Amino acid sequence: MKAALSRRVRSAAAFLLTALCVVIALVPLLSLAWLVVSRGWAGFSWALLTEVPGPPGGAPGGVGNALAGTGVVVFWAALLGLPLGIGAGVFLAESDHDDRLASAVRFTADVLAGVPSIVAGIVAYGLIVAPMKRFSALAGAVALAVLMLPALARTTEELVRRVPGALREGGLALGIPQWKTSLRIVLPAAAAGIATAVLLSIARIAGETGPLLFTSLNNAHWSLAPDQPIGTLTVQLYNDAISPYPAMQQRAWATALLLLVVVGLLNMAARVVAGRRAEGAHG
């Protein structure tokens, strides 16, 4: 009886300690979210989503051009990064453990995962902005694609490795080449999990600021051209936050709320996809 009571006491203490740690972690997070919502809601309006920024010291205008620009940069980054990241992940999963090329790719992905995001912006500046002699949405997309690659490649590798080996063996037994087996059998089997990783990767790069300061810069007007400077939500937020004008500072809070909503929706979509994947696995 004493041993059972002691175990229950230790279990309760561990539970209370864990709950306390959760509360300590949630307090600053919820405080930050409440600060953004309470200060940004006053400036949140339809004009914020549809108009361009006004002149400094004048009417604040909106961030419609930056919202569209963020979509353009993220679209091109996904177009560049998703095939490379998913392809690298499939290659790593299907390669032998002693494959030197696979080991080199895996090591490179691990190194890139720890590189600060601003370094990717500087690299993209040297490779694209400097030769083109102008900032552009394409340069920003390249920087964001580099940030997307490592996590996407390693996540895809783990998801593909979890596919039952019987599927691979069945395809090979039918005489299907290994590369076709990987693309037509193994990859579709891991598609739901990879879709979740894709959404999380997009949510991550949508909130980046540093790389875009060196690449896409900013544009106060409507511009969707990939070879021209373009406005983005994060850079517009940065510029408004350091402005001395109260109207622009208020727009910065509203932009922060908008960015919080966009990233939150992407994360919710990833959770929905993950939930449906789990239901399908249990069904």
N, C-alpha and C positions, 0 to 999 in steps of 0.2 A: 504493500500500500504506500509506504513511504517513497519507494522508487517511482511508482506511478505518479504520485503527487509532485515529486521533484521534476519529473519530465513535463507535467502540465504547467508547472510554474515557469520552467525554462522556455517552454513553447510560448506561453503568454508574454513573457518578457521579450522574446525575440520578435514576436508579432508587434508589440507596442513600439519597440525600437525601430522596426522597419517602417511602421506607420508614421513615426516621428520624422524619419528621414524623408519620407515622401512629402510630408507637409512642409518641411524646411525647403525642399526643392521646388515645391509648387508656389510658395509665397512670392518669391521674386518674379517668377514667370507670370503669375496672375496679376501681380502689381504692374508689371510692364505692359501687359495686355490691356489692363484697365486704364492706364495712363494714355496709351495710344487711342483707345476708343473714346474716352472722355474728352480729350483735347482735339481729336480729329473729326468727331462727329459734327461739330459746329460748321466745319468747312466742307463737309461731304454733301455734294449736290450733283444734279444732272450736268450743270455747267462744268464741274470738275472733270467729268468724264468725256466731254465733247469739245471743249474750247482749248485754245492754245494759251500758253502763259502770257500774261500781260506785261507791259513795260515795268521796269523796276520803279517802285514808288507809286505806281498807278493802280488800276484795277487788277486784281490778282489773276483773273482768267482761270484756266484749268490745265489739266495735264493729258488731254485727249491724244495729243501727238506723241507724248511719252508712253502712254498705254499702248498705242498702236506700234510704236517703235520697239517696245519690249517684246511684243508678239512677233515682230519681224526678226529681231535678233535671235530670239529663242527658237523660232522656226528654222532659221538657217543653221543654228548651232545643233539642233536635233538632226537636221538633214545630214550634217557632216559627222556628228559624233555617234549617233545611234548605230548605223551600219558597222562602223569601226569597232565600237565597244562591244556590241553583241557578237560580231564576227570573231573578235579576239577572245571573248569568253568561250565560245563554242570551240575554237581552236585549242585553247588551254585545256578544256575538259576532255576533248577527244584525243589529245596527244599523250604519248607515253610519259611516265614520270621522269625518265632519264633523257628526254628530248632536250637538247641544249637550247634550241631556238625557243621552245616553250618556257624553259627556265629563264631565259633572258627576257622574254615578254612579261612573264610573271613578276620578275624583279623590277622591271621598268614600271609596271603598273603600281607596284607597292611604293616605289620612290615617288612617282607622280602624285600619289594620293596624299603624301605629306608635304608637297610643295605649296607654299602660300599662293593664294589666288592672284595676288598682284604680280607675281613672277610670270604667270601665264600672260598677263596683259603686257608686260615688258617684252616678252618673247614675240608676241603677236605684233607689237609695235615695230620691233626690229625686222621681222620677216615680211610684213604686209604694209604697215603705215609708212615706214621710211621709204621703201622702193616706190610705192604709189604716190608719195608726197602729199597724202591727205588722209584724214581719218575717215572711217567707213563702218557701216553696219557689218560688212563681211569680216573685217578685222576683229570686231567684237565677237562675232559668231565663232571665229576660230579659237579665240581665247576661252570662250565658254565651253566649246567642244572639248578642248584639252582638259578642262576641269571635270567634264562629264565622263571621260573615258575610263579612268582607273577604277572607280567604284562600280561602274556599269559592267566592265569586263570581269572583275572578280566576282560580282554577284551572279552574272550569267554563268560563269564557270561553276559555281556552287549549285545553281539550279539545274544545270544540264547534268552534272554528276549525280544528282538525285533521281534522275529518270531511271526506271528499272532497266537492268541490263538485258532482260528478256526481249525488250523492244528492239534493241540494237541487234541482238542475236537473230531475232526473227527476220529483220530486214536483210542481214547478211546471208542468212540461210536461203533466202529467195533469190540470191544472186545480185542484189542491189549494191552498187559500189558504196564504200564507206561514206564518201562525201554526200551522196544522195540520201543515205540513211540518216546522216546528221541533220540535213536540211529539211527533209520531208517527213521524218518520223520523230527524231529526238527533239528537235527545236519546237515543233508544234506541241509536243507533250509538255514542254516547260514554258509555253507561251504566256499563260496566265501570270506566273511568277515574274517572268521577264517584263510583262506589261506594268506590274507594280514597281519594279526597279526603274523602268523608264520614267514613270510619273514622278517618282521621288527624285530622280536625277534632274528632271526639268524644274521641279519645285526648288531644288537647290540652286541651280544656276540663275533662276529668275530673280533671286535676291542678291546677286553679286553686284558690287559697285566698283571696286578697285580696278579690275581688268578693263572695264568699259571707259574709265577715265583716260586710259592710254590708247584706246582703239576707236570706239565709236564716238567718243567725246560727248557731244550734245547738239541739239538743234531745236530752236524755239519755234520752228515752223513745221507744217506737215511735210513729212518726207518718208517715203517707203523704199527708196532706191538703195540697193545693197552696197553700191559703190560711193555713197555719200555719207557725211556725218548724220547721225540720227539720235533723236531724243529717247531716253529710257527712264522708267520710273525711278530707279535707284539713283541715277546721276541727277535727275531733276530734284529728288528729295535732298540729296547732298547739297546742291547749289542753293535751294531754298532755306535749308537749315542754317547755313552760315551767312545768310543775308541779314542785313540790319533792319529790313523793313518788316513790321509786324504782319502785314497782309501776306507776305511771302512765307513767313514763319508759320502762319496758320495753314497755308497751303501745304507746307511740309508735313504738318501733323495729319492733314487729310490724306496726303499721298502715302504716308506711312500706314494709315488705316486701310487704304485701298490695296497696298502691297500685302498687308497682313491677310486681307480677304482672299486675294488671288492665290497666295501660297497656301493658305488654309484649305481652299477648295481643291487644289491639286493634291494635297495630302489626304483629304477626305476621299477623293477619287481613288487614290492608291489603296486606302483602307477598304473601300468597297470592292475593288478588284481582288484584293487579298482575301476578303471574306467570302466572295463567290468561289474563289479557287479552293478555299478550305471546305466549303460546302460540297463542291464537286468531288473533292478527294474522299470525303466521308460518304457521299452518295454512291 
